[in-house]
Amino acid sequence: MSAEVVNLRLARKRRERSAKEEEAARNRLLHGETKAARTHKRLTAEKARRDLDARKLEASRELSPIIDETL
């Protein structure tokens, strides 16, 4: 007829730890990205910047008097 002895401090800490893990999992779903997704996004942005810079036209001094004034 003996009941199981429960350490209340450990039970409380276990319960709090479980709640924090659940909250962290929800936050990862809401706000997180996988490392692969972050890498893909970064590489795509870098490629877009390189492609844009490669197609940039150099401003001609004859056609752009504003540039001449600022130099």
mmCIF file as gemmi writes it, N, C-alpha and C atoms, coordinates in Angstrom:
data_model
loop_
_atom_site.group_PDB
_atom_site.id
_atom_site.type_symbol
_atom_site.label_atom_id
_atom_site.label_alt_id
_atom_site.label_comp_id
_atom_site.label_asym_id
_atom_site.label_entity_id
_atom_site.label_seq_id
_atom_site.pdbx_PDB_ins_code
_atom_site.Cartn_x
_atom_site.Cartn_y
_atom_site.Cartn_z
_atom_site.occupancy
_atom_site.B_iso_or_equiv
_atom_site.pdbx_formal_charge
_atom_site.auth_seq_id
_atom_site.auth_asym_id
_atom_site.pdbx_PDB_model_num
ATOM 1 N N . MET Axp A 1 ? 0.787 -1.195 0 1 0 ? 1 A 1
ATOM 2 C CA . MET Axp A 1 ? 0 0 0 1 0 ? 1 A 1
ATOM 3 C C . MET Axp A 1 ? 0.833 1.264 0 1 0 ? 1 A 1
ATOM 4 N N . SER Axp A 2 ? 2.107 1.154 -0.286 1 0 ? 2 A 1
ATOM 5 C CA . SER Axp A 2 ? 2.939 2.345 -0.252 1 0 ? 2 A 1
ATOM 6 C C . SER Axp A 2 ? 2.843 3.091 -1.587 1 0 ? 2 A 1
ATOM 7 N N . ALA Axp A 3 ? 2.763 4.385 -1.511 1 0 ? 3 A 1
ATOM 8 C CA . ALA Axp A 3 ? 2.689 5.239 -2.696 1 0 ? 3 A 1
ATOM 9 C C . ALA Axp A 3 ? 4.108 5.536 -3.176 1 0 ? 3 A 1
ATOM 10 N N . GLU Axp A 4 ? 4.222 5.873 -4.439 1 0 ? 4 A 1
ATOM 11 C CA . GLU Axp A 4 ? 5.519 6.219 -5.011 1 0 ? 4 A 1
ATOM 12 C C . GLU Axp A 4 ? 5.925 7.604 -4.513 1 0 ? 4 A 1
ATOM 13 N N . VAL Axp A 5 ? 7.144 7.713 -4.067 1 0 ? 5 A 1
ATOM 14 C CA . VAL Axp A 5 ? 7.646 8.988 -3.556 1 0 ? 5 A 1
ATOM 15 C C . VAL Axp A 5 ? 8.059 9.849 -4.755 1 0 ? 5 A 1
ATOM 16 N N . VAL Axp A 6 ? 7.572 11.082 -4.779 1 0 ? 6 A 1
ATOM 17 C CA . VAL Axp A 6 ? 7.855 11.987 -5.878 1 0 ? 6 A 1
ATOM 18 C C . VAL Axp A 6 ? 8.591 13.199 -5.332 1 0 ? 6 A 1
ATOM 19 N N . ASN Axp A 7 ? 9.717 13.489 -5.92 1 0 ? 7 A 1
ATOM 20 C CA . ASN Axp A 7 ? 10.462 14.681 -5.558 1 0 ? 7 A 1
ATOM 21 C C . ASN Axp A 7 ? 9.801 15.851 -6.288 1 0 ? 7 A 1
ATOM 22 N N . LEU Axp A 8 ? 9.136 16.726 -5.562 1 0 ? 8 A 1
ATOM 23 C CA . LEU Axp A 8 ? 8.368 17.801 -6.17 1 0 ? 8 A 1
ATOM 24 C C . LEU Axp A 8 ? 9.248 18.787 -6.924 1 0 ? 8 A 1
ATOM 25 N N . ARG Axp A 9 ? 10.452 19.032 -6.436 1 0 ? 9 A 1
ATOM 26 C CA . ARG Axp A 9 ? 11.354 19.957 -7.114 1 0 ? 9 A 1
ATOM 27 C C . ARG Axp A 9 ? 11.717 19.42 -8.5 1 0 ? 9 A 1
ATOM 28 N N . LEU Axp A 10 ? 12.06 18.125 -8.561 1 0 ? 10 A 1
ATOM 29 C CA . LEU Axp A 10 ? 12.413 17.53 -9.851 1 0 ? 10 A 1
ATOM 30 C C . LEU Axp A 10 ? 11.208 17.463 -10.784 1 0 ? 10 A 1
ATOM 31 N N . ALA Axp A 11 ? 10.051 17.171 -10.246 1 0 ? 11 A 1
ATOM 32 C CA . ALA Axp A 11 ? 8.842 17.127 -11.065 1 0 ? 11 A 1
ATOM 33 C C . ALA Axp A 11 ? 8.537 18.511 -11.645 1 0 ? 11 A 1
ATOM 34 N N . ARG Axp A 12 ? 8.696 19.545 -10.834 1 0 ? 12 A 1
ATOM 35 C CA . ARG Axp A 12 ? 8.449 20.914 -11.302 1 0 ? 12 A 1
ATOM 36 C C . ARG Axp A 12 ? 9.441 21.286 -12.4 1 0 ? 12 A 1
ATOM 37 N N . LYS Axp A 13 ? 10.715 20.968 -12.189 1 0 ? 13 A 1
ATOM 38 C CA . LYS Axp A 13 ? 11.729 21.294 -13.195 1 0 ? 13 A 1
ATOM 39 C C . LYS Axp A 13 ? 11.476 20.525 -14.494 1 0 ? 13 A 1
ATOM 40 N N . ARG Axp A 14 ? 11.076 19.269 -14.376 1 0 ? 14 A 1
ATOM 41 C CA . ARG Axp A 14 ? 10.776 18.46 -15.557 1 0 ? 14 A 1
ATOM 42 C C . ARG Axp A 14 ? 9.613 19.068 -16.327 1 0 ? 14 A 1
ATOM 43 N N . ARG Axp A 15 ? 8.571 19.5 -15.615 1 0 ? 15 A 1
ATOM 44 C CA . ARG Axp A 15 ? 7.395 20.104 -16.237 1 0 ? 15 A 1
ATOM 45 C C . ARG Axp A 15 ? 7.767 21.415 -16.937 1 0 ? 15 A 1
ATOM 46 N N . GLU Axp A 16 ? 8.582 22.255 -16.275 1 0 ? 16 A 1
ATOM 47 C CA . GLU Axp A 16 ? 9.001 23.536 -16.869 1 0 ? 16 A 1
ATOM 48 C C . GLU Axp A 16 ? 9.878 23.314 -18.097 1 0 ? 16 A 1
ATOM 49 N N . ARG Axp A 17 ? 10.763 22.345 -18.021 1 0 ? 17 A 1
ATOM 50 C CA . ARG Axp A 17 ? 11.642 22.041 -19.153 1 0 ? 17 A 1
ATOM 51 C C . ARG Axp A 17 ? 10.818 21.582 -20.345 1 0 ? 17 A 1
ATOM 52 N N . SER Axp A 18 ? 9.826 20.754 -20.097 1 0 ? 18 A 1
ATOM 53 C CA . SER Axp A 18 ? 8.958 20.265 -21.163 1 0 ? 18 A 1
ATOM 54 C C . SER Axp A 18 ? 8.182 21.424 -21.799 1 0 ? 18 A 1
ATOM 55 N N . ALA Axp A 19 ? 7.702 22.349 -20.977 1 0 ? 19 A 1
ATOM 56 C CA . ALA Axp A 19 ? 6.963 23.506 -21.501 1 0 ? 19 A 1
ATOM 57 C C . ALA Axp A 19 ? 7.868 24.377 -22.362 1 0 ? 19 A 1
ATOM 58 N N . LYS Axp A 20 ? 9.122 24.565 -21.93 1 0 ? 20 A 1
ATOM 59 C CA . LYS Axp A 20 ? 10.061 25.379 -22.716 1 0 ? 20 A 1
ATOM 60 C C . LYS Axp A 20 ? 10.385 24.705 -24.042 1 0 ? 20 A 1
ATOM 61 N N . GLU Axp A 21 ? 10.527 23.387 -24.037 1 0 ? 21 A 1
ATOM 62 C CA . GLU Axp A 21 ? 10.81 22.67 -25.279 1 0 ? 21 A 1
ATOM 63 C C . GLU Axp A 21 ? 9.643 22.789 -26.256 1 0 ? 21 A 1
ATOM 64 N N . GLU Axp A 22 ? 8.417 22.711 -25.743 1 0 ? 22 A 1
ATOM 65 C CA . GLU Axp A 22 ? 7.245 22.864 -26.605 1 0 ? 22 A 1
ATOM 66 C C . GLU Axp A 22 ? 7.174 24.273 -27.189 1 0 ? 22 A 1
ATOM 67 N N . GLU Axp A 23 ? 7.463 25.274 -26.385 1 0 ? 23 A 1
ATOM 68 C CA . GLU Axp A 23 ? 7.454 26.656 -26.87 1 0 ? 23 A 1
ATOM 69 C C . GLU Axp A 23 ? 8.533 26.866 -27.92 1 0 ? 23 A 1
ATOM 70 N N . ALA Axp A 24 ? 9.706 26.287 -27.69 1 0 ? 24 A 1
ATOM 71 C CA . ALA Axp A 24 ? 10.798 26.409 -28.658 1 0 ? 24 A 1
ATOM 72 C C . ALA Axp A 24 ? 10.424 25.75 -29.98 1 0 ? 24 A 1
ATOM 73 N N . ALA Axp A 25 ? 9.759 24.619 -29.919 1 0 ? 25 A 1
ATOM 74 C CA . ALA Axp A 25 ? 9.333 23.941 -31.147 1 0 ? 25 A 1
ATOM 75 C C . ALA Axp A 25 ? 8.319 24.798 -31.909 1 0 ? 25 A 1
ATOM 76 N N . ARG Axp A 26 ? 7.382 25.416 -31.185 1 0 ? 26 A 1
ATOM 77 C CA . ARG Axp A 26 ? 6.406 26.3 -31.852 1 0 ? 26 A 1
ATOM 78 C C . ARG Axp A 26 ? 7.12 27.493 -32.495 1 0 ? 26 A 1
ATOM 79 N N . ASN Axp A 27 ? 8.081 28.08 -31.786 1 0 ? 27 A 1
ATOM 80 C CA . ASN Axp A 27 ? 8.806 29.232 -32.332 1 0 ? 27 A 1
ATOM 81 C C . ASN Axp A 27 ? 9.627 28.857 -33.553 1 0 ? 27 A 1
ATOM 82 N N . ARG Axp A 28 ? 10.212 27.661 -33.543 1 0 ? 28 A 1
ATOM 83 C CA . ARG Axp A 28 ? 10.969 27.227 -34.72 1 0 ? 28 A 1
ATOM 84 C C . ARG Axp A 28 ? 10.062 27.108 -35.919 1 0 ? 28 A 1
ATOM 85 N N . LEU Axp A 29 ? 8.844 26.62 -35.715 1 0 ? 29 A 1
ATOM 86 C CA . LEU Axp A 29 ? 7.909 26.509 -36.83 1 0 ? 29 A 1
ATOM 87 C C . LEU Axp A 29 ? 7.473 27.882 -37.335 1 0 ? 29 A 1
ATOM 88 N N . LEU Axp A 30 ? 7.261 28.802 -36.411 1 0 ? 30 A 1
ATOM 89 C CA . LEU Axp A 30 ? 6.776 30.122 -36.803 1 0 ? 30 A 1
ATOM 90 C C . LEU Axp A 30 ? 7.868 30.993 -37.413 1 0 ? 30 A 1
ATOM 91 N N . HIS Axp A 31 ? 9.057 30.983 -36.815 1 0 ? 31 A 1
ATOM 92 C CA . HIS Axp A 31 ? 10.073 31.961 -37.177 1 0 ? 31 A 1
ATOM 93 C C . HIS Axp A 31 ? 11.331 31.377 -37.793 1 0 ? 31 A 1
ATOM 94 N N . GLY Axp A 32 ? 11.521 30.12 -37.685 1 0 ? 32 A 1
ATOM 95 C CA . GLY Axp A 32 ? 12.795 29.544 -38.066 1 0 ? 32 A 1
ATOM 96 C C . GLY Axp A 32 ? 12.87 29.121 -39.512 1 0 ? 32 A 1
ATOM 97 N N . GLU Axp A 33 ? 14.087 29.016 -39.975 1 0 ? 33 A 1
ATOM 98 C CA . GLU Axp A 33 ? 14.373 28.467 -41.286 1 0 ? 33 A 1
ATOM 99 C C . GLU Axp A 33 ? 15.457 27.418 -41.093 1 0 ? 33 A 1
ATOM 100 N N . THR Axp A 34 ? 15.427 26.44 -41.946 1 0 ? 34 A 1
ATOM 101 C CA . THR Axp A 34 ? 16.491 25.453 -41.877 1 0 ? 34 A 1
ATOM 102 C C . THR Axp A 34 ? 17.774 26.074 -42.402 1 0 ? 34 A 1
ATOM 103 N N . LYS Axp A 35 ? 18.886 25.479 -42.072 1 0 ? 35 A 1
ATOM 104 C CA . LYS Axp A 35 ? 20.167 25.998 -42.531 1 0 ? 35 A 1
ATOM 105 C C . LYS Axp A 35 ? 20.222 25.966 -44.059 1 0 ? 35 A 1
ATOM 106 N N . ALA Axp A 36 ? 19.674 24.92 -44.653 1 0 ? 36 A 1
ATOM 107 C CA . ALA Axp A 36 ? 19.658 24.809 -46.108 1 0 ? 36 A 1
ATOM 108 C C . ALA Axp A 36 ? 18.848 25.95 -46.731 1 0 ? 36 A 1
ATOM 109 N N . ALA Axp A 37 ? 17.727 26.303 -46.118 1 0 ? 37 A 1
ATOM 110 C CA . ALA Axp A 37 ? 16.898 27.388 -46.65 1 0 ? 37 A 1
ATOM 111 C C . ALA Axp A 37 ? 17.62 28.731 -46.532 1 0 ? 37 A 1
ATOM 112 N N . ARG Axp A 38 ? 18.297 28.961 -45.386 1 0 ? 38 A 1
ATOM 113 C CA . ARG Axp A 38 ? 19.055 30.212 -45.224 1 0 ? 38 A 1
ATOM 114 C C . ARG Axp A 38 ? 20.188 30.292 -46.241 1 0 ? 38 A 1
ATOM 115 N N . THR Axp A 39 ? 20.886 29.193 -46.439 1 0 ? 39 A 1
ATOM 116 C CA . THR Axp A 39 ? 21.99 29.169 -47.405 1 0 ? 39 A 1
ATOM 117 C C . THR Axp A 39 ? 21.465 29.425 -48.811 1 0 ? 39 A 1
ATOM 118 N N . HIS Axp A 40 ? 20.36 28.779 -49.162 1 0 ? 40 A 1
ATOM 119 C CA . HIS Axp A 40 ? 19.775 28.963 -50.485 1 0 ? 40 A 1
ATOM 120 C C . HIS Axp A 40 ? 19.366 30.42 -50.706 1 0 ? 40 A 1
ATOM 121 N N . LYS Axp A 41 ? 18.747 31.021 -49.701 1 0 ? 41 A 1
ATOM 122 C CA . LYS Axp A 41 ? 18.317 32.411 -49.812 1 0 ? 41 A 1
ATOM 123 C C . LYS Axp A 41 ? 19.525 33.336 -49.99 1 0 ? 41 A 1
ATOM 124 N N . ARG Axp A 42 ? 20.591 33.089 -49.213 1 0 ? 42 A 1
ATOM 125 C CA . ARG Axp A 42 ? 21.789 33.921 -49.297 1 0 ? 42 A 1
ATOM 126 C C . ARG Axp A 42 ? 22.447 33.784 -50.67 1 0 ? 42 A 1
ATOM 127 N N . LEU Axp A 43 ? 22.584 32.547 -51.156 1 0 ? 43 A 1
ATOM 128 C CA . LEU Axp A 43 ? 23.222 32.324 -52.451 1 0 ? 43 A 1
ATOM 129 C C . LEU Axp A 43 ? 22.399 32.914 -53.594 1 0 ? 43 A 1
ATOM 130 N N . THR Axp A 44 ? 21.082 32.818 -53.494 1 0 ? 44 A 1
ATOM 131 C CA . THR Axp A 44 ? 20.21 33.388 -54.522 1 0 ? 44 A 1
ATOM 132 C C . THR Axp A 44 ? 20.348 34.912 -54.563 1 0 ? 44 A 1
ATOM 133 N N . ALA Axp A 45 ? 20.4 35.538 -53.396 1 0 ? 45 A 1
ATOM 134 C CA . ALA Axp A 45 ? 20.55 36.999 -53.337 1 0 ? 45 A 1
ATOM 135 C C . ALA Axp A 45 ? 21.913 37.423 -53.889 1 0 ? 45 A 1
ATOM 136 N N . GLU Axp A 46 ? 22.962 36.672 -53.552 1 0 ? 46 A 1
ATOM 137 C CA . GLU Axp A 46 ? 24.293 37.011 -54.072 1 0 ? 46 A 1
ATOM 138 C C . GLU Axp A 46 ? 24.332 36.881 -55.587 1 0 ? 46 A 1
ATOM 139 N N . LYS Axp A 47 ? 23.72 35.825 -56.121 1 0 ? 47 A 1
ATOM 140 C CA . LYS Axp A 47 ? 23.706 35.637 -57.573 1 0 ? 47 A 1
ATOM 141 C C . LYS Axp A 47 ? 22.919 36.747 -58.252 1 0 ? 47 A 1
ATOM 142 N N . ALA Axp A 48 ? 21.793 37.128 -57.677 1 0 ? 48 A 1
ATOM 143 C CA . ALA Axp A 48 ? 20.995 38.206 -58.252 1 0 ? 48 A 1
ATOM 144 C C . ALA Axp A 48 ? 21.789 39.51 -58.269 1 0 ? 48 A 1
ATOM 145 N N . ARG Axp A 49 ? 22.533 39.784 -57.183 1 0 ? 49 A 1
ATOM 146 C CA . ARG Axp A 49 ? 23.347 40.998 -57.13 1 0 ? 49 A 1
ATOM 147 C C . ARG Axp A 49 ? 24.457 40.942 -58.182 1 0 ? 49 A 1
ATOM 148 N N . ARG Axp A 50 ? 25.108 39.792 -58.31 1 0 ? 50 A 1
ATOM 149 C CA . ARG Axp A 50 ? 26.17 39.658 -59.313 1 0 ? 50 A 1
ATOM 150 C C . ARG Axp A 50 ? 25.619 39.831 -60.719 1 0 ? 50 A 1
ATOM 151 N N . ASP Axp A 51 ? 24.468 39.215 -60.991 1 0 ? 51 A 1
ATOM 152 C CA . ASP Axp A 51 ? 23.857 39.325 -62.317 1 0 ? 51 A 1
ATOM 153 C C . ASP Axp A 51 ? 23.478 40.769 -62.627 1 0 ? 51 A 1
ATOM 154 N N . LEU Axp A 52 ? 22.947 41.465 -61.642 1 0 ? 52 A 1
ATOM 155 C CA . LEU Axp A 52 ? 22.569 42.86 -61.841 1 0 ? 52 A 1
ATOM 156 C C . LEU Axp A 52 ? 23.806 43.73 -62.078 1 0 ? 52 A 1
ATOM 157 N N . ASP Axp A 53 ? 24.856 43.509 -61.281 1 0 ? 53 A 1
ATOM 158 C CA . ASP Axp A 53 ? 26.082 44.277 -61.46 1 0 ? 53 A 1
ATOM 159 C C . ASP Axp A 53 ? 26.736 43.986 -62.805 1 0 ? 53 A 1
ATOM 160 N N . ALA Axp A 54 ? 26.628 42.768 -63.292 1 0 ? 54 A 1
ATOM 161 C CA . ALA Axp A 54 ? 27.234 42.398 -64.573 1 0 ? 54 A 1
ATOM 162 C C . ALA Axp A 54 ? 26.538 43.095 -65.732 1 0 ? 54 A 1
ATOM 163 N N . ARG Axp A 55 ? 25.27 43.414 -65.561 1 0 ? 55 A 1
ATOM 164 C CA . ARG Axp A 55 ? 24.507 44.034 -66.642 1 0 ? 55 A 1
ATOM 165 C C . ARG Axp A 55 ? 24.388 45.549 -66.484 1 0 ? 55 A 1
ATOM 166 N N . LYS Axp A 56 ? 25.059 46.087 -65.491 1 0 ? 56 A 1
ATOM 167 C CA . LYS Axp A 56 ? 24.984 47.528 -65.244 1 0 ? 56 A 1
ATOM 168 C C . LYS Axp A 56 ? 25.712 48.279 -66.358 1 0 ? 56 A 1
ATOM 169 N N . LEU Axp A 57 ? 25.083 49.299 -66.849 1 0 ? 57 A 1
ATOM 170 C CA . LEU Axp A 57 ? 25.695 50.131 -67.884 1 0 ? 57 A 1
ATOM 171 C C . LEU Axp A 57 ? 26.527 51.205 -67.218 1 0 ? 57 A 1
ATOM 172 N N . GLU Axp A 58 ? 27.684 51.439 -67.751 1 0 ? 58 A 1
ATOM 173 C CA . GLU Axp A 58 ? 28.52 52.51 -67.239 1 0 ? 58 A 1
ATOM 174 C C . GLU Axp A 58 ? 27.952 53.84 -67.741 1 0 ? 58 A 1
ATOM 175 N N . ALA Axp A 59 ? 27.875 54.806 -66.872 1 0 ? 59 A 1
ATOM 176 C CA . ALA Axp A 59 ? 27.321 56.103 -67.238 1 0 ? 59 A 1
ATOM 177 C C . ALA Axp A 59 ? 28.326 56.846 -68.11 1 0 ? 59 A 1
ATOM 178 N N . SER Axp A 60 ? 27.867 57.309 -69.214 1 0 ? 60 A 1
ATOM 179 C CA . SER Axp A 60 ? 28.718 58.055 -70.125 1 0 ? 60 A 1
ATOM 180 C C . SER Axp A 60 ? 28.76 59.514 -69.679 1 0 ? 60 A 1
ATOM 181 N N . ARG Axp A 61 ? 29.923 60.133 -69.737 1 0 ? 61 A 1
ATOM 182 C CA . ARG Axp A 61 ? 30.059 61.53 -69.317 1 0 ? 61 A 1
ATOM 183 C C . ARG Axp A 61 ? 29.292 62.466 -70.255 1 0 ? 61 A 1
ATOM 184 N N . GLU Axp A 62 ? 29.161 62.109 -71.523 1 0 ? 62 A 1
ATOM 185 C CA . GLU Axp A 62 ? 28.444 62.953 -72.469 1 0 ? 62 A 1
ATOM 186 C C . GLU Axp A 62 ? 26.945 62.944 -72.194 1 0 ? 62 A 1
ATOM 187 N N . LEU Axp A 63 ? 26.42 61.831 -71.782 1 0 ? 63 A 1
ATOM 188 C CA . LEU Axp A 63 ? 24.981 61.703 -71.587 1 0 ? 63 A 1
ATOM 189 C C . LEU Axp A 63 ? 24.54 62.049 -70.17 1 0 ? 63 A 1
ATOM 190 N N . SER Axp A 64 ? 25.481 62.193 -69.254 1 0 ? 64 A 1
ATOM 191 C CA . SER Axp A 64 ? 25.095 62.412 -67.887 1 0 ? 64 A 1
ATOM 192 C C . SER Axp A 64 ? 25.842 63.596 -67.285 1 0 ? 64 A 1
ATOM 193 N N . PRO Axp A 65 ? 25.344 64.829 -67.497 1 0 ? 65 A 1
ATOM 194 C CA . PRO Axp A 65 ? 26.024 65.991 -66.945 1 0 ? 65 A 1
ATOM 195 C C . PRO Axp A 65 ? 25.961 66.028 -65.413 1 0 ? 65 A 1
ATOM 196 N N . ILE Axp A 66 ? 25.003 65.359 -64.82 1 0 ? 66 A 1
ATOM 197 C CA . ILE Axp A 66 ? 24.897 65.352 -63.373 1 0 ? 66 A 1
ATOM 198 C C . ILE Axp A 66 ? 26.123 64.679 -62.752 1 0 ? 66 A 1
ATOM 199 N N . ILE Axp A 67 ? 26.581 63.619 -63.382 1 0 ? 67 A 1
ATOM 200 C CA . ILE Axp A 67 ? 27.76 62.913 -62.869 1 0 ? 67 A 1
ATOM 201 C C . ILE Axp A 67 ? 28.995 63.822 -62.961 1 0 ? 67 A 1
ATOM 202 N N . ASP Axp A 68 ? 29.115 64.581 -64.06 1 0 ? 68 A 1
ATOM 203 C CA . ASP Axp A 68 ? 30.26 65.476 -64.22 1 0 ? 68 A 1
ATOM 204 C C . ASP Axp A 68 ? 30.273 66.533 -63.119 1 0 ? 68 A 1
ATOM 205 N N . GLU Axp A 69 ? 29.113 67.022 -62.747 1 0 ? 69 A 1
ATOM 206 C CA . GLU Axp A 69 ? 29.054 68.064 -61.716 1 0 ? 69 A 1
ATOM 207 C C . GLU Axp A 69 ? 29.457 67.537 -60.361 1 0 ? 69 A 1
ATOM 208 N N . THR Axp A 70 ? 29.145 66.278 -60.09 1 0 ? 70 A 1
ATOM 209 C CA . THR Axp A 70 ? 29.457 65.727 -58.765 1 0 ? 70 A 1
ATOM 210 C C . THR Axp A 70 ? 30.912 65.333 -58.666 1 0 ? 70 A 1
ATOM 211 N N . LEU Axp A 71 ? 31.588 65.131 -59.771 1 0 ? 71 A 1
ATOM 212 C CA . LEU Axp A 71 ? 33.006 64.762 -59.715 1 0 ? 71 A 1
ATOM 213 C C . LEU Axp A 71 ? 33.817 65.975 -59.59 1 0 ? 71 A 1
